[in-house]
Amino acid sequence: MAKLFTLHRATTDYVKIQKSTFELDITVEISSVLNKNLKPSTSINFLDHCIESLSWGLCMSIGCDVQTGKWRSTHTIAEDLGITIGAGLKHLFYEKLEKAGINLIGHSYCCLDEALARAVVSFEGRRNTFITVSDACPGGKNELVEDLLSADLVAFMEGFFQGFPATLHLDLLKGKDPHHVWESSFTALGESLRMVYAENVWRIAKNNPYYAEEGIADASLT
């Protein structure tokens, strides 16, 4: 069986992972140590900006390179990039969970001008994504955000939480400008993941009743 991912390198503070298909070739690098050389290059300007916002909230450097074939689909780029970043982060989170223990649960509110978003993450191996848009957030209902469809941003979130075994509740609470709404959302996601990743010796893997030998209810480690 062909491997979905190629794991080029994984340490306690760095991971490099690749997802290659007939449609896309995606390479992602993530470092928990600041590395200004790691930057997103997805071929979609607003998606690059969203990855930078995720990196800022998470306090990890994220670099990615996306190469497309003859047929270029923004939906496939967003979804598969989300899957690959999530799968890469999984390695860093599991490594720290095994050795030191992590918080496993995180939540955040983030705003940008008139926009407000809330993200709640539970890292327990159950892959779920629930996104709501309130009536006070018309910007979250726009079809287009800069050079990307809002449906593609949803696909990124859903893909991310396929690669990263956790549950996300993302609520777009306020906002007229779709750029502000989605930038707030990605920053809120990053802040929530930073809380998940925070050291918590009480929840170290060996003390966690939900943690099996193959990971937190997750038998699909790469």
N, C-alpha and C positions, 0 to 999 in steps of 0.2 A: 504494500500500500504506500502511495506517495505521502510524504510528510507535508503537513499544512504549513509548518514554520521551519526555518533553519535558524537555530540558535548559534550565532557566531561567537559570542562571549557573554559570560554572566559572572559577576563578582558581587560582593556585598554592596557596592555602590554604583555599579554600572552594568548595563545590559545592551547588547546589540542583537537584533532579531530581524529576520527577513521573511516576507510572505510573497511568493512568486506564483502567478497563475498565467493563463493565456491572455488575460485582460490587463493585468497589472504586475509590476515588480516594485514592492515597497520595502524599504529598509528603514528601520527605526533605531535610534540610539537614545538611551535615557541615562542620566547621571544624577545621583543625589548630591554630588559635589558640583558647584557652579562651573560650567564650561561654556564660555561665550561663543565657542566655535560650533556648538550644536544649535542649529536653527531649522525651522520647518521650510520645506520646499515641496509643496504639494501640486503646484501649477494652478492653484485657485487662491486668489489674493485674500479673500475673507476667511477661508479655512486656515491659511497660514496665520492670520491674526488671531483666530480662535485658539489655535494650538499654543500661540504665545501667551494668551490669557490663561489657558489651562496650566502652562508651565509656571506662570507668575503666582497663581494661587497655590499650586502644589509645592512650590519651591524646589523644583527639579528641572534640570536642563533637558529639553526634548529636541532632538534633531530628527528629521525625516526626509527621505527622498522618494519621490513617486515617479515612476516611468510608466507611460501608457503605451498600448499598442495602437493599431490603426483606428480602432473605435474608442473614443474617449468619453467616458460617462462620469459626470460629477457625482452622481449617486454612488456608483461603485467605488470611486476614489474615497469619498467620505466614509462609507460603511467599512471598507476593507482597512482603511487607515485606522479607524476606531478599533477594529478587531486587533490589529497588530500592536498599537500602543497599549491596549488593555492587556494583551498577552505578555508584552514585555514588562509592564509594571507588576504583573502577577509574580514574576520571579523575584523582584526586589522585595515585595511585600512578604512572600513566603520565607525568603532568606532571613529577614528580620524577625518574623513571627517565630521561626524555629529557634533562633539564637538568643533573642532578647525579649520577645513578646511585643505585640502592638495593640493599639486601642480597639481596632476592628470596626468601630462605629464612628461616623463623623457627620457633621451637619454644619451648614453655613448659610447666612444671608449675605448677598453681595448686591451693591447698587452701582449704577453709573448714571449720573444726572437723574432723569425722571424714572429710570428703569430699576426694577427690584426683582431679584430672583432668589429662590430658596432651593438648596440641594441637600438631600439626606442620603447617606450611603451606609449600607450594612454589608460587610465583607464576610460572608458566611458560605459562599459557594453556590448560592441559588441565583441563577442569572435572570434578572428581571429589570425592566425599564418602564417606569410609569411617568408620563409627562402630562401636565395640565396647563391650560392657559386661561387666566381669569378674564372676566369682562373688562377689568381695569387695565388690561394689557393688549390693546389692539395691535401693537407692534409685533407681538408674538404670533399674530394671525396673518401677517403679510406673506404672500407667496414667495417673494424674492427678497434676499438680503444681500446687497451689493452684487457680487457676481456668483451667487450661490442660492439655490432654492432652500427655503426653510425646511422642506421635507428632507433634504440631504443632511441638514444639521441634526434632525431627529434620527436619521439613519446612522450618523456618526455615534450618537449617544447609545443607540441600540447595539451597534457593532461593538463599541467599547465594552459594554457590559456582557457581551458574549465572550470576549477575550479575557476580561477581568471578572472573575466569578463573584459577583456581588449584586445587590439590589439597589437601584437608584429610584428615588422619588424626586423629580425635578418639577418645580412649580414656578411658572412665569407669572409673577404677581402684578407688576405694574410696568407701564412703558408704552410710549407712542412710537419711538424710533426703533426699528427692528435691529439695527446695528447695536444700539445700547442694550436692548433686551438680551440678545444672544451673547454679547461680550460679558454681560453680568452673569449669565448662566454658566459659561465656561469657567469664569473665575470662581464662582460659587462651587462648581464641581471640584476644581483644584483645591480650594480651601477645605472642602469636606474630606477629600482624599488625604490631605496633609494631616488632618485630625485622625483619620483611620490609621495612618502610618506612624503616629506618635508612639513612643515607647511606653509599654504598659506591662510590667513584669508579671502582674497578676494573671494576664491573659496569654502568657507564653504557651506555645503549642502543646507542650507536655502536660500542662494543667488544664487544657481546654477539652471539655467532654464531647465537643462536637467535631474535634479534629481527628481524622483517621490517618492511617499511614500514607495514603495517597494525597492528602491535603484536605482542606475544609470542604467536605462533600464534593470534591472535585477530582474526578478520575482522569482528566484529560490534560495532564501536565505535558508540556512540550519537552 
